[in-house]
Amino acid sequence: MAAHEDIVRMKLLIFPAVEEYRLKRIGAAAGGMAVVNAADSAEAAREIADADAFFGKITPDLLRNAQKLRWVQSPTASLEHYIFPELVQHPCQLTNMRGLFSDVIADHVFGYVLCFARNLHHYIRNQMNARWEPVGGESQRSGFTTGPGVVSAIDRAHLHLGDATLGVVGMGAIGSEIAERGKAFHMRVIGVDPAPGPDRWPIERLDDLLAASNFVVIAAPHTPETEKMFRRRQFQKMKRTAYLINIGRGVIVDLADLTAALEAGEIAGAGLDVFETEPLPPGHKLWRMENVILTPHVAGTSPRIAERHLEVLLENIQLFVQGAPLRNVTNKFLWF
């Protein structure tokens, strides 16, 4: 009975409010814990005073009113837009939504990889102009009389992934899934990460990864340490035939330096889903570069994400009610 009374006294505040379908699922997961789906900021400010848990967008004003808060669930995986000093210092646990996107983003990365390896970005443009023009030159095509007995310029212009090295910067859930995709294509895979592990190099070996890789994939989060991690120096460490892919965070790559490196031919091309400024300004040079593939921050989109998002929330609510360790607890000081 005492345990039941403890649960009854607990409260979860949701703000902004969620729709009825999710609210019903949340209520079922909460058991006897009260759930308040705040309709506006005034209601949220009142209700957070005795709330034990919070889901949604916490603000400094809300946090100042909280007297019992022990757990905050961010609705996103990224935290650079969510964290503020008072939240970092507050004793509550902060959990995020990491782990929802790994396979989806890895698929997007290999969309870039395959496009660059097989020159699909060129052939799609050629198709729009009804132009038959293999990269390497039509004159280099092997004929029926000789067959493909020698390596041609066309052959050399199309990468064999089994001979290529994939370098992954950030070996969390997303980076690890990208690495698995690389192995499935028989690529050599190397990774760097601040956390030690058997499948990765320490971050101090980033230069070694850059020098060895045909494709460099940034899968790191935005933290104070990763902001502008890639400047002109890093591009100059890469192979001139290598491609940069960024599905991590836009601020990790200095776009002015990347543009200059591409113009100077210091790397072969880039696939970018995230940018320092979003949307990328229409006048930016990157839009007009034929060796660049730009996508509008869609690498993590899929019909599966919303259901996974809800399942993480429901699981954590159940764990919180049980007094069990929560899923996806973050280090607030490190932003992930």
N, C-alpha and C positions, 0 to 999 in steps of 0.2 A: 504493500500500500504506500509506503514512504517513497519508493522509487516512482510509483505512478504519480504521486503528488508533485515530485520534483519535475517530471515531464510536463505536467499541467502548468506549472509556473513558468516554464520556458516559453520563449516567443521568437518566432522568425518574422522579420520585417522584409518585405519585398518592395523595392522602388527603383525604377519606374514599375508600374503595375504590369503583370503578365495577363494574357488572355485566359478565358475560362477553362479551356482544355488543359493548359499547363497547370493552372491553379488547382484543379481537381487532382491531378497526379501528385502535385506537391503536398496537398492536404493529406492524401492517403499515405505518402511516405513519412509525413511528420507525426503520424499517430496522434497522441494526445497533446502534442506541442501546438500552441496557438500560432496561426499564420495570419498575418495582416498584409493585404495586398493594397498598399497605399495608393490612393487615387491622385494625390497631388503632393507638392513639397510641404505644404502645411501639415497634412496628416502624417507624412513621414517624419517631420521634425518632432511631432508629439509622440509618435509611437516608438521612436528609437530610444527614448529615455529608459525603458525597461526591457528592450530587446536583447536577447542573448546571441542572436544570429542575424545576418543581413545578407541579402542577395540583390545585386543591382549595382548602381553607381553611387558609391559612398563619396561624400564631400567633406571638407573640413568643418562646415557648419553642422552637418549631421553628426559627425564624429564627436564634436564638442558636446552635443546633447546626450550622447550615449553614456550610460552609467554601468551597464552590465555586459557590454558587448564582448564576446569571446571568439566569434568566428565571422569572417567576411568572405563571401564567395564572389569573386569577380566573374562577370559574364563573358570575359574574353581571355584568351591565352596571353596576349601581350599586356604588359603592365606599365610601359613607359608613360602612357596617357592616364594611368589610373593612380599610380603612386604619388603621394605627397608627404612632406616631412612628418606631419602629425600621425599619419597612418603607419609610417615606418617605425616610429617610436612607441606606438600604442601596443599593449601586450596581446591584442587579439591575434589569432592566426589568420593569415590570408591564403586562400586557395584560388587557383586559376583554372582555366579550361584547356590546359595543354593536353596533347594527345588526341585531339579530335581530327586533326588534319593530316597526319603523317603520310598515309597512303595516297591521299588526294594530291598533296603537294609534290610527293615523289613522282607521281604520274606526270604532273605538269613539268617538272624538271626534265624528265626524259622526253617530253615533247620538244623542248629546246634542243636537247642533246641529239635526238634523231634528226631534227631539222638541219642542224649544223653539220652533222656527220654525212647526211645524204643530200645536202644542198637544197632541201625542200623550200627554204625561204626564197631562194632564187627562182626555183621552178614555178612556184605559185605566181610570182610576179611575171614570169615569162608567159604563163598560161593566159593571164589577163590581156596579153598583147599578141596571142597566137604565135609565139616565137619558139621555134624548135632550136634549142641551143644548149647542148650539154656543157656543164662546167668542165673545162679542159680543152674544149674545141672539137667540133664535129670531125675535123680532119684526123683526129687522133683515134677515132673509133676503129676497132679491129674488124676486118672483113670476114666474109664467109670462107674465103680461100685460105686464110692464114689462121683464123681463130685467135683467141686471147692468149697467145703464147708469150707475149712480152708485156711488161707493165707500161701502160700508156699514161698520158697526161690526164685523161679522164679518170683512170683508176686512182691515180695519186690524189685527185681532187675530191675523192669520196672516201671518207675514213672507214677503216675496219675497226669496229668498237672493241673487238677482242685484242687488238694491239694497243689500245688507248688506256690512259690512266685517268681515273676520276678522283679528284681531290675534294674533300668535303670539309668545310670550315664550320665547326659546331656539330658535335656528334650526339645531340640529344635525340628525342624520339623521331623528329623529322629527318635529321641528318643520318641517323641509323637506317631509316627506311630508304633513303636515297642510296645509301651504300649497298643495301640489299638489292636494289634495282640494278646497280652497276655490276654486282657479282652475277646476276642473272644474265647479263649481256657479256659475261666473261671478261669484263674489264678488270684491270688492276685497280684496287680501291685503297686510298690512303685517307686518313682523317686527322684533324687536329682539334683539340678541345682542352679547356682549362682543367676538367676533371680527369684524373688518371683512369686508364682502362686498357685492356689487352688489345683492343681493336683500333687504337688511336695513338697518335704522337702527342706530346705536350705542345701547348700553344706556342711555345718558344721555337718550335720547328716549322712555323708557318712559311718561312722563306724556302725551306726544303720542299714543302708541299707545292708551293707556287712554281718552283723550278722543274718539278717532276711531272706536273699534271697537264693533260690535254684539255680537260674541262675543270674549272675551279668553281665549285658551288658554295655559295654563302648561305648557310642555314643557321646562323647564330641569332640570338635575340638582341634587342636593343638594350644595352646596358651602358653605364658610364665608360666602361673599358672598350666597348666595340664601336662607339660613335666615331665615324671617320677612320675606321680601321684600315680601309682601303683607299690609299692615296696614290699619287704617281709612282712613288717608289715601289709599291707592291705590284703595280702593273708591269713595271720594268723588270721585276724578278720573274715574271711569267714567260713562258715560251711565246715567241712571236706568232706561232701557229695555234695558240691556245685560246679558249673561249671562257669568258666570265659569265656566270649565271648567279643572279641574286634573287632569292625568294625569301630572304631573311627579313631585314628591315632596311628601308631606304637610306637612313642616315649612316649606315655602315659604309656606304660607297660615296665618295666625293664625286658628284656627277661632272663637275668641271674638269677634274683630273682624269676621269674615265673618258670623257669626250676628247680631251687632248691626246690621251694614249691611243685611242682608236684612230684619230686623224693622223697620228705619227706612225701608225702601223706597228705599234709596240705589242698589241695583241690582235688576234684574228677577228674577234667579234664579241658580242655580248647579248645575253638574254635577260631581260629585266622585267620583273613583275612589281617591284616596289621602288620608290623614288624619294629623294630628299624632299621634293615638293610634289604633292599630289592634288589634282591632276598635273601631269607633266605639262608645262606651258606649250601651247601649240607652235610657238616659234622656236622651240629648242632644236638644236642640230641633230639630236639623236633620232628624231622622227624621220629624217631624210637619209639616214645611213642604211645602205642595203645589207650590211653585215651585222645589223642589230635587229633583234626581235623584241618588241615591246608589248606587254599585256597589262591591262588596267587593274592591277591588284586583285586578280581573280584566282590565283593558284590554290587557294583554300576553299573554293566553292564546290558544292556537291549537294545533291538531294539528301545525302546521308548525314550531313553535319548537324542539322537541327535535332534529330533524334538522339545523336550521341551527346549533344550539349545537354539535353534534358536528362539523360541517363546519368551523367556525371553529377548534376545537381541533386537528383533523387538519391543517388548512392551516398553522397556526402551528408544529406539531411538525415538519412537513416543512421549513418555512422555517428553523427553528432548526437542524435537522440540516445544512442547506445553508449556514448562516452568512449567510442573507439577512435583510433587514429584516422584522420581524414585523408582523402586522396588529393594529390596535387598541392600539398603544402609548399609554399614558396619561401624563399629567403628575401624578405622585404628590402634588405640593404642592397641586394644584388639585382633586384627587379625581375627575378625569375625563380 
